[in-house]
Structures are given as C-alpha cells and as structure tokens.
Amino acid sequence: MNTKLSNSTKNILSKALLIRKVENALLKLYADGDLHGTVHTCVGQELIGPTVCGHLNKKDFVFTNHRGHGHYIAHTDDVKGLIAEIMGRETGLAGGIGGSQHLVNKRFLSNGIQGGMTPIALGIAMGGKINGENNISCVFIGDGTLGEGVLYEALNLCAIWKLSVIFVLENNGYAQSTSFRQVFAGDIESRVTGFGLKYYKTDTWNIDDLNSTLSQAINTVRSEGAPALVEIKTYRLNSHSKGDDNRRSEEVEMYRKKDVLTKFIDENSEHYKNSAVVADKIINDAIKFAKASPMLTSVENPSSYNNQTVQYIRINIEKSEKRYNELIYQVFDHSMKKDPDIILIGEDIEYKTAHTPQKYGGAFKVTKDLSEKYPGRVLNTPISEAAIIGTGTGLALSGKKPVIEIMFGDFMTLCFDQIYQHAAKFKKMYNGAVSVPLIIRTPMGGRRGYGPTHSQSIEKFFIGIPGLLVVVLNKFLDPAIIYTKLLNKIDQPVLVIENKVLYTQTFGEGIPVGFDLFSSDELFPTIKIKIPNVQPQLSIVCYGGVIDDVLAATAKAFDEHEFICEIIVPSVISTPNVGPILESVNVTHKLLTIEEGPGGAAYGSELVSGIIEQGVNLDRLIRLSNNGIIPSSIKAENELLPNKASIYKAIETAM
C-alpha cells in the first residue's frame, strides 16, 4: 500500500480495523462460551461501512441485514452497546433481545430477513420527502438478496416516487454456501437501470475508487432526490457465520492476500499501530462493560387471550341513510382534514389521474375523491403488496400515520412477511425503541360470487401474530369509533377487516323486533344483541358478514320455539377478550361460535380455550365455519358459508 495516505483514507482504514477487531473478538467470545446463537462477520468487507457512512450525515437512516456489525459501528461508533447486545446483556442496544442480526439505534435498523428492509427504507425516505427534509435512506443488501421479489417491488416504487434511497449491494459472490454464478441470470446493471435507477460499480480492492464512487452516488441521490444502486464487488474472508464454509481454500487465500485491510495490517505502519491501540482499548472496555452487565433472563410472554371485565350500556342507533363504505370515507375525510400526517396508500385508490381521468376511488369506493381533496396524501401503487406494507411501516417509523388499503383480503398472504417479520415484531424486538402505528385496511368475506381467491375470510392466519391487533368492523358499530381511536391512540400495527357485504348496507339496519342493542366499555367495543330482561338460553359469538344470517336465524328460533339467544359481536379478534362472553356463557352454558373462514386454530377455537381455562363448564358447544374452497357459483357459495338455515339448525341442535 501507498504509505502516503489521505486523511479520508486513514479514517476509513482505522474504522475498518476497529470493525475487524470487533468481529474477531466476537468469534473468540463465542469460542470461549461467552455468547451464543450465531454471528455473521463481515471480515473482508469492512471497508464498505466506513466509506459509505463517511458520506452520510447523522440524520440519514441506515438499514441493513444479518451481516450488519460493520455498518452499525461505522454509523454509530457504538461498540459498547453492540457487544453487550450480542452477549445478551440488558445494557445492550436492544436490551439483549435483538442479538447479532437485529440492531437498533436512533436512525439504524437491521433485520435478518433478506430484502425485507428495502421497502421500509422507502417509507422512511417518503416521510422525509413529505417533511421537506434532505435526508436519504441507505439500505445495504447482499448478492443473495437479488433473488427476492420484494427488492424489485421496492426498486420500482422508489423510482416511481423519486425517493432518496441509496441501495448498497455488497456482492461477495456467495449466498451462504451457494455461488452467485450458480443462481443469477442476466446482468445486475440491466436489472437496476431497467427500473430507472442510476447504477454505479466499484470494489473493495481500490479504496480511492470505492470512496469516490460512493461519494458521487450518495451526493447525486441527495441532490437529485432520486434513487441509485451501487454494486460493490468484495469478498467475505470468513465463513457465512461461525464455521460453515465450503469454498475452496485456495480461493479464500487468494482474496486474503488481495485484501486492502490485510495489507494495512501486514505493513505494521505507525498509523496501523496507533489505530490498533485505540481499537483494542475500545473493545476491551466494551467486553468488560458487557461482562459486568446483567444477563437478560426473561421477556414478557403474554397470554393468547384476555379476561377483561366489561360493562355493557344499552345504546340506540340512529340509522343512517348512507351506506357503510360512505361512513368509512367520511371518517378519513374528517381525520385527514385535521391531521396532515395521515397518508393513504393502496392499489387504485386515487379518484382520477392524468392517465385515467375516469373517476374511481378504490374498488369499493371508500377513498372516493380524497386524492383530490388532499393532494399527495392518497397514492396509487403498483400491484406490490409486500412493498406497500413495508413502505407503510417506514412511514410509521418516520412519524406519519399511514393507512394501507389491500384491495382484497385474499391478497394479504402476499403481505405476511412484512407484517410478521417486520412491522409487528419491531417494537418488542428493538426493546421499545420504535413504534409502528400502521393501519392496514382490507375487505374480506364472501356472498358476492367472486370465487376461490377473492371471497375468502383468512383472518385466522393473522390473529396469532404477536404485536398485531386485528379489528373487525360490524354494522352496529360506527366506523368512526374504531378509526378515530386507531389514528390517535394506537402505536402498533393494526389489521382492520371490513366485510364486503357490509359496504353495501346502511348503518344499524336489521335489528329484530324485541331485541335491544348493548355496547361494552372496551376501547374497541363488543356489541351484544339480546332480548331485554329475559335470561338467555344460548350464547352466540360471531363477527363479519354473517351477522345478518345470525339475526334472521335467532329471530326464527324465537318465533318458532321461543329459544332465547344472546348474540355477542366482538371488534377485536386477536388475543380475544373472553370477559364479555363469560357473563353470557356462565348463564347459558351453551355456546355457538360462527366464522366465515376456516375454523381450525381460529378465533372460535382460541375463544373456547380461553373460556374453558376460566373454569366454565359448557354443556354444549357448536362451532360453525367454512373449511372448503369457495366456489364461484353464488348458490354453492351461499350453501357453503354459514347461513340462516345452517345457523338455525345449529341453534336447534344446541337447545
């Protein structure tokens, strides 16, 4: 190496040396039994983090992956918090919860799911753009990430919206043990420029070119407010994690000799000696601090259900002339007028555009003309459900109040990773350092003849996700009650299910003669429909679009047999509150649960488990659900789903 180094190069080498020493110290701690789990070191790639972060400012946001220690140190200088975290100590940056792959700082997040952080970086950049800031999002990816579809959704979206995102591709030639040459077709530059991003290429063996290329790329993103990708050819000198390496030893040794940082160490220059002394002290102090800190020994493990006592209040509903979808529209119109942080994102939700001047406003017309009333705050997206949710998560992290519309609930399967592994996990995984007030709206339910992939009720797959609140609207609860509270009081992701049949109905219609309506005092109320001053004989719990059939069946059961049923309609179906139901089943000892979706491991089964755990003896239990594939034939669909006839028969059987 040239001994006449610029100050910039000296700083990069010193920080890279610190990173390598930290990585080697972590491997020794693992070998000594002082830390557990896995550690993915960046030995051989250490120049990248300091070079990139040297061109970022402290207000820029950095996202990275499982191999993120070097990026973290380069952006935060927090060796002490990093080592304590990886050693599982309470003084770690996430209190010992996140570990090696899940790092958090004020403007730094990492996660171990490949590609998953890319759309979240978009959301952060969008939040900054809305605020008029000149900050950028930097997201590190590996060559293995090039196989992930969510990456391409993110590239497309950030190019369309001209967001200040710099993608840094660390191409070390291997995804764990699989060679890049084996699993990649085509050309990286063509993929990137095909989405309209600027593309740059450099490597870690020419530090001056690395530095100048990154400087040019980052400055261009910042000045032009448009995304770019920098491919950095590099090589990982250590195994993928601790010891799983099947590469040829000759190849590894060739790159070890070529490595710039190895040459810097071998030269044993005065600058190296000084840097090494400083690095060793930082690391030794950090290890002492971690070993002296208490080990994290337990974390919260909430019950899968609640048992909250509630009070019911009799209510009188003033029936509206407006359909339910119009009432939801009014909630957002009123809320967006008062709160500029509310942003709506989804497919086909704008009213009209330059390309499609015909009025639309959503498949179910919930957003209607909001895009004209609030320009720039109601945005159409490509068909990219995963990236839509990720962008919303980033917006929530940036302080906005994003509301995401997924056109059909069936498409929620495409969102699962972004909800489960990211949005719902962040608050607990990062030990409360962040919150994600994200609202996801979606219609579910059948009875419209839409067939097997547009008529399902798949909420069961989401109600068990820790950290996700699942709320279901119903015709006897004003949507303003739900959405106003969600927009003002919730700091976690929420999935709101809006039944498709409900959209066409008017608020409060259909209460049978002789029945009264009651609402609980919960934050998101439970509705009870009952004959007043008469002891019920059967408790029925249902939600969603089946309510009309339940009302018709119970009215018939009363008229023909004088069977007295009490109908309970919860709003929250995740971690169900058994309290509002216990009062009823303690009287009836008979329970009928009704769901439009599959019944296995679903709301009804979880509710029943909670009731039994509270010591209630049920003399009779019947569960109605749909465990089949919904046909396009409307007649067959109505026969398959719980309906007036099948519910009436279940009431007769229970009694």
N, C-alpha and C positions, 0 to 999 in steps of 0.2 A: 504493500500500500504506500501511497504517497504520504510522507510524514508531514508535509505542509498542508494541513487540513484547515478548511474554513471553520469559523465558529459554528455555523449551522451544522456542518458535518460532525464536528466534535460533539455537539449536543445530541445529535441522533445516535452516534456510537455510544456515548455514555449512557443514554436511556436504554438503548438496546442491550448493553452489557448488564445493566440492572435487571432487565427482564429475563435474560438468560440465567443469571444467577438465581433469581426468584424461582424460575421453573426447575432448575436443578435442585434447589433447596426443597421444593415441594416433593420431588421424586425421592429425595433422601428421607424426608419426613414420612412418606408412605412406606419406604423400606423399613424404617425404624418402628413402624406401627403407630405413629402419632397422628395419622389421618387415614381416612377410609374412603371407600367408594372409588371414584375414577378421577383421573387428572389428564387432561389433553394439553400437552405442552406445545408451545409454538417455537421450539428450538429450530433455528434455521430461517425463521420468518420474522425475527424480532425487529428488523429494520422498518417494517411496514408501519406498525403502530406509531412510533415516534415521528416518522416522516409525515404520515397523514395528519396526525394530531397537531404537528407543528404548524400546520396551515389552517387549523380550526381555531375558533375562539371559544371561550368558556360558555357562551350562550348557545353554541351549536349542540345538537343532540347526536349521540353515538349509539348505534345498535350493533350488536354482534351475536356470535353463536357460541357453540361449545368450546371453541378454541380462542377464548377471548381475554386471557390474563394479560397479554401484552398490550392489547387495545385499552384495557382498563387502566393499567399503570400509566400508559402514555397520556391518557386523557385526564386522569385524576391525581396521579402521584401518590395514591393511597395504597401503599404496600401493607401497612399495618392492618387495615380493615380487610384486605383481600386474604392475607394468610390466616387471620383469625376466622374468617368466614369458611375457608376451605377446611380448617381444622374443627369446624363445628362449634365454635365458641359464641357465646351470647354477645360478645363485643364485635362480632363480625359485621360486615356491611349489611347483611340481611338477618342478623341475629342467629346465624348458624342454620337457617332454613334452606337457603338457596344453594349453598355449596359452590363447587367449581364452575358450573355451567350457567348459573342464574344470578348474575351480578347486578347490583343496582347502585346508582349514585344519583345526584340531582338531575343530571342530563345524560345518563348512561344506563342502558338496559341490555342484558344478554339473556338468551334462552337457547335450549339445546335442540329445538325442532328446526330442521333445515328449511330455510326460506321463509319461515313463519313471521320473522320480524320485518320483512321487506314492506308489506302494506302498512304496518304500524308506523314505519318511518314516513310514509306518505301522509298519514294523518297528522303527525307532528308538523311536517312541513306545511300542510294545508292550514293548520291552526296559526302558524307563524305568518303565512301569507295573508290570511284574513285580518290579522292584527297589524299588518303593515310592517312586520319585522324583516330584517335582512339576514336572518339566521338560516342555516342549512341543516339537513339531516344527512348523516353519514352512516351507511349501513354496510358492514363487512359481510361478505359471503364467500363460500369456497367453491371450487370447481364442481363438487358434488351437488351443490345447490342448483346447478344448471339443469338438472333433471326434474326439478319441482315446478309444477304448473303455477303455483301461486306467485312465483317470481315473475313469470311472464304477464300475469294479470297485473302485477304491480308496475312493471316496466311500461305497460300500455297506459295504465291510469295516470301515472306521473307525467308521461309525455303529453297526454291529452290535456291535463290540467296545468301543465307547465310549472311543476313543483320543484323547489330547490333541494334535490336529493342527489347525493353522490354515492354511487354503488362502487364499492371497492372489492374486486374479485381477486382473491388470493388463490391463484392456480398453482397448487403444489404437485399436480399430476396424479394424485390418488384420492379416492374417496374411501377412507378407512384402508382396505387392502386391495380395492379394485382400481386398476389403472384407468386414467381418464381416456386413454386411447381405445379402451375396450367398450366404453359406454357412451361416447359422444360422437354424434354425426354432424357434419356440416362445419360451420365456421362461426366462432364467437362474435366477431365483428359484424358479420351479416345479421346475426340474430339481434344484436343490440341496435344497430343503425336502422334495422327494419322497423323498429318501434319509434324511430325518430330521436333517439338519444345520441349524444356525441360519445365517441369511443376513443379511448386512449390506451396505449400499451407501453409497459416498461417492465423492469425486472429488479430483483434484489442484488444483482451482482455488479451493478453500476450505480453507486449511491448518488452520484451527481445527476444522472438521468432520472433516477427514481424521484429525487427531490424536485427537480424542475418540472417533470411531467405532472406530479401531484399538485404542485403549486399552480400550474396552468389550468388543470382540470377544476380544482376547487375554486379558484378565483373566477373562472368562467361561469360555473354554476351559480356562484354568489352574485356576480354582476348581471348575468342574463336572466336569472330566475328560471332556469330550465335544467332538467336532469342530465346526468352524464354517467358513464361507467368507465372505470379504469381497471384494465386487466393487468395484474402484476404476476409475472412468472416468478416462481420461487420454488423452494424445496424444503420439505419437512425432514430434518435430520434425525429426529427421534421417531419412535413408533406412533401409531394413531393415538393410543392412550398410554398405558403404563408399559406394556411389553408385547403387544400383539403386532408384530412386524414380519411380513413375509416377502419383503423386497430383497433383491439381490444385494449382498453386502458390498460388491464391487461398485454398484451404482451409488449407494449411500456414501461410500468412502470418496468417490469422485466429487460429489457435491460438497462433502465436508471440507475438502481441500480448496474448493472454489469459493466457499462461504466468506463473505467480507468480514463478518464479525469474528470468525475463527482466525483470519489473518491478523486482525486488530489485536486479538489476544496473544497470538504467537509472537508478534513483534515486540511485546513487552515494553512498549514505549512509556515515556514518563506520563503521558496523558492517560494511557491504559492503567498504569499503577495507581494514579490518583483516583481515577474513576472506580477502580476495583475496591479501593479502601472505603470510599463513600458508600458503594453498593453493599459491601459486606456489613458495614455498621447498620445500615437501614434494615437489612434482612435479619441480622442477629437481634436487633431491638424488636422487630416485629414478631419474631418467633418467641422471644421472652415474654412479650406482652400477651401473645396468644396462649402460651402455656400457663400463664398466671391468671387467665380469664376463666370464668366458669363455663363448663361444657353445657350446651343446650341439652336438656334431659327430657323435655316433654313439650308438646304443642297441643293446641286446642283440638278436640275431637268431638264436634257437635253431634247431637242425636239426629237421626234421619227424619224425625218428626217433632212437632212442638205440642205442648199441652197447656195452652194459654186459656185461662178462664175469660169468658166474654160476657158482655151484657147485650141483650137484644132490645132494640127500640122499634116500636111499630111505626111504619112510615106510610105516607100517602104519596103516590107518584102522580105528578101532573103529566098526563100523557102528552107527548109531543106530536106535532104534525109532521115533523121531519124524520127522515129515515136515519138509522143508526150511523151509517157512514157519513152523513151530513153532520151529525153531532161530533164525531171524531174530528172532522175537518174544522169545525168551529173551535174546538179545544186548541188546535195548533195555530189557527189564525189568531186567536186571542193571546196565546202564550208567546208566539213569535213577535207580535206587536210590542210586547213588554220586554222581552228578553232577546237581545241581539246575539247571544251565544248559541241559540238553538239553530242547528243545521240539519236539514233533511237530505238524505242520500238514498238513492234506490234506482231500480230499473223502470223507465217510462213514467216517472213521477212528475216531470215538468208539464206545464199546461200546453205551451206551444213553443216551438223553436224555429230558427231560421230555416232549418232543413225540413221540419214537419210542422207547417203552420196550422194544421187542423188541431183543434183543442183535444186534449187527452186528460192529463192529470191523474195518472195511475189506473191500473187495471180495474180497480173498484172505486175510482173517483174520490178517494179520501183526500188527496193533496190538491186536487182541482186547480184553482188559479193561484195557489200560494207562491209559485215561482215568479209570477208577475208582481205580486204584492211585495215580495221580499227577494229582490234580485240578488243572485249569487249565493243564496242560502238554501235553495232547493235544486239539487243537482241530479241530472240523469247520469247513469253509469253504464258501462258495457255489462254483458252477462258475465259477471265475475264475482260470484257470491262470497268467496273466501276473501278476496281483496277488499270488497265492500265492508265486510265486518272488520277486517284489520285496519282499514282507513278510519272507520268509526272509533276503534279502540285508540288509535293515535290521536284523534281529535279530542277524545275524552281525556287522555293524558295531558293534552295541551291546555285544558281548562274549558273547552267547549262542551256543549250539551248535544251530542249527535243523536239523531233518531234515524235508524236504518230501516228501510222497508224491503223485506224479501217478498217478492210478488206472490208466491205460493209457498205455504208451509212445507210442502213436499221438498222444496229446494233447500231447506235447512240442513239436509245431510251434507251439502257442499260447504257449509259454514262450520261444521263440527270442530275441526282442528282449531280454527281461530277463536272459537268460544271456549272450548275445553282446555286447550293447552296454553292459551294466552289470556284473553280478556277476563275469564272467570278465575284464573289462577293468580294473576299478578299481585293483587292486594295481599294475600296470605303468603305467597312465595317470596315477595320482597318485604315481608315483615311490616306491612302497613305503610311503607314509604310512598306508595302511589295508590290512587283510587281510580276506578274506571266507571264513571256514570254514563253507561252506554244503554240506550233503549233500542231494542230490535222488535219491530212490529211485523207480524205476518198473519195472513188468513189461513185457517185450517178448516177441515170438515168437509163432509160430502153433501149429498142431496141436490147436487147441481148437474150430475151426469158427466163430470169431467174425466172419469176413468182412473186407471190404476196409479198414475203418477201426479195427479192434480186434485185428488179428493181425499187424501189421507189425513188422519189425525195422529201425528207421530210425536206428540209431546212427551211420551214415556221415555224417549231416548235423551231427553234434556232435563227432566225433573231430578235426576240423580247427580247432576253436575255440581260439585261443591262450589259455592260462590256465585251461582247463577240463580236469580229469582225468576220464577215462572208464574205469570199472572194471566188469568183468563177473563175476558170481558163477558158480560151477560146482559140481557135485555132489561133487567130490573135494576141495573146499576149504571148511573150516569157516567159515561166515559171521562167526563171532566174530573170526577172524583179520583179516578185512577191516574190519569196522565198528569194532572196538576201536581199530585204528590210525587210522582216519579221524576218530574222535571225539577222539583225543588227540594226533595228530601232524601234521594237515593244516591249512594256513592258506589254502587256495584252494577254490573251488567244485568239487564232485565230482558227477558223474552216475554212479549205481550202477544197472546193468541187472540185473534179476532175471527170468530166464526163467519164463514162466507154467507150463510143464510141470514145471520144477524144483520149484515149490512143492509138488507132489503126491508127489514122490519122497523116499525116505529117503537120508540122507547116506551116500555111499560105495558105494552098491549098483551092481552091474553090471560089475565089472572082469572081463574074460575070463580063463579059466583059462590059466595060463602067463605072464600079463603082470604086471609089477610097476609100482608107483607111485613117482614121484620128485617132489620139490618143490624149487624153486630158493630161493636165499637172498636174493631181492629183497624189498623192503618189502611188495609185494603179489605173492606167488609165482606163478611159472609152473609148471604141472603137466605132467609128462611120463609117458606110459604106454608101456611098451616090454617086449619080451622080453629078460630079462637075459642078459648075457654073449654076445649074438649081434649081429653088425653089421647095422644096419638097411639096407633097400634103398630105402625111400621115406619121406620126411618128410611128415607130415600136420599142418597147423595149423588148429585150429577152436576155437570157443567157443560158449557159449549152449546152446540146446536140442537142437542137432544131435549132441551127443556120443554119445548112445545109439546112433544110427544109425551113427556112425563106428566105434564099438566093435564093433557087430554085423558091419559090412562088413569090417573088418580081421580079425576072427576067422574069417570065412568065407574071406577071401583066403588066410589061413594054412592053414586046413584043406584047401582045395581045390587050392591051387597052391604052398603053402609060401612065399608072398610075406611078407616081414618088414617090417612098417610100424611107424614110431615116431610116436606121437601127441603133439602139443605143444599145450597149452591155456593161453593167456595170461590173466592177470587184467586187465592194463592194455592197452587197445587205442588210447588216444590216444598220440601220439608213441611208436609201438611200439618195444619193445626187441628188436633183431634178434639180440642176443647169445645168448639161449637157443636160437635157431633155427639160428644159424650152425654150431654144433657138430654139429648133425644133418645139415644140407644139405652141409657140407664132406665128409661121408662118403657120403651117398646121391646127391647132385647131381640129385635128383628131388624136386619139391615139389608138394603138393596143398593148396590153401587152400579152406576151406569156410565160407560165411557164409549165414545165413538171409535177409539183406537184400540190397538191390541191390549189385552188385559194382563198379559204376563209381565211381572216386575214393573207394574204401572202404578198410577195414583191410587186406584182402588185397593190393590194388594198392600201398598205401603200404609194406607189409611187403616185398613183392617188390622194389620200387625200392630200399629200404634194403639188402637182401641183395646186389643187383647192384652197388650203389655200393661195397660192401665187397670187390668183386672176385671173387665166387663165380660160377663158370660152371655154370649149370643145364642139364643135358642134357634135362630135361623139366619143363614147368610146366603145371599144370592148375588152373583156378580154377572152383569151383562156387559159384553164388549164385542168388538169385531176383530176376529183373528184371521180374516181372509184377505184376499186381494179384491179391491173394489172394482167392480165391472163398469163398463161404460153404459150399459143398459140401465136406464133410470129406474125401471121396475125392479130389476135384480138388485140394484144398489140399495133401494129403499127396503127391500126384504132382508138384505144382509145386515144393515146397520140397525142398532136398537130402535124400535119404532113403537107406535101406540099399541099394536097387537102384542108384540113380544113383552113389552113392559107390563101391560095389563095381565098377561099370563103369569109373569114373574110375581106380580102382586098377589094374584090368586094362590100361587104355589106357596108363597111366604106365609100367607094367612091360613 
